[in-house]
Amino acid sequence: MPREPDGYREQLEFLVERYPEQDTLSIQEVCKIFKCGRRKLLADKTFPVKQINGRGTYYIPIVGLARWMVSK
């Protein structure tokens, strides 16, 4: 079984405390966390973003975001 990256649980805990009862976040919510624009996040090919129906509506799974935060 793969081992969790160091700091993963702490990042996941931070996100769950900040956004209780949410499994996914909007791109706007993530931009507020990192204080950056959506273009910067979307330009990063490792950023765990999913697009809904190809219409520019994005969502980010909290688990994937926590893993991404540890890798940066």
N, C-alpha and C positions, 0 to 999 in steps of 0.2 A: 504494500500500500504506500503511495507517495506521501512524503512528509510535507507538512504545511511550511511555507516560508516563514522565517523569523519575522515577527511583528504583525503577521496576518490577523491573529485573533484580536490584537489591540485595535487595528484599523477597522475591522468588522464591528467591534464593540462600539467604537466611535460613531460609525455610520448608523448603527441600530439605535443608539441613544439619541442621535440628532434627528433621525427620521423613523420614529417608532411605527410599527405596523405597515411598513412599506417594503416590498421586495425589489422594486425598481425605482429609479430616480429619473427625472427629466434632465435634459441637457442644461436647462437653465439652473436647476438646483446644483448640479455639479460645477457649473461655472461660478456660482457663488462660493462654493467651498474653496476652489482654487484661485479665485479672483482673476479669471482670465476669460477670454472670448471663446465662443463656440468653434470658431475656425481653427484656433490653436489646438483645441482638443480633438477635433475631427481630422486634423492633419496628421496626428500621431497614429500611425497604423497599428500600434499595440493597444490603443485605448479600447476598452470593451463595450463598444456602442452597437446597438441594434437599431435598424430602421424599420418603421411600420409602413407597409404598403408602398414603399418608395416615394412617399409624399413629403419627406423632410421632417417627419415626426420621429424623434429619436427617444430611446429609453436605454438606461444603463442598469444592469443587474447589480445589486449591492455586493453580492459575493465576488463577482468579477472585478468590480471597482476596488474592493479591499485588496484583492490579489495584485491588481495593477499598481495601487499605491505603494505596496511593499517593494515592487520591482523597480520603482523609480528612485 
